[in-house]
C-alpha cells in the first residue's frame, strides 16, 4: 500500500469520526461507517489491504 493510499484512508476515517461525534450520522449508518473507518485505519497501519491481493492491485510506487 502506497503512502498516498495510507493518507487517504486516514483522512477518510477522521472525517467519519468527526461526522459521528458531531451527531451528523447516527444509527445503523454510524455503525457501518464506524466499522469501515476502523478497517481503514487498521489496513493503513499494517500497509496491507486484503481486497487488493486477489485483484493484483498495488498502490506502491514502482522503483
Buried (B, 14 or more C-beta within 10 A) or exposed (E): BEEEBBEBBBEBBEEBBEBBEEEEBEEEEBEEBBEBBEBBBEBBEEEEBEEBEEEEEEBEEEE
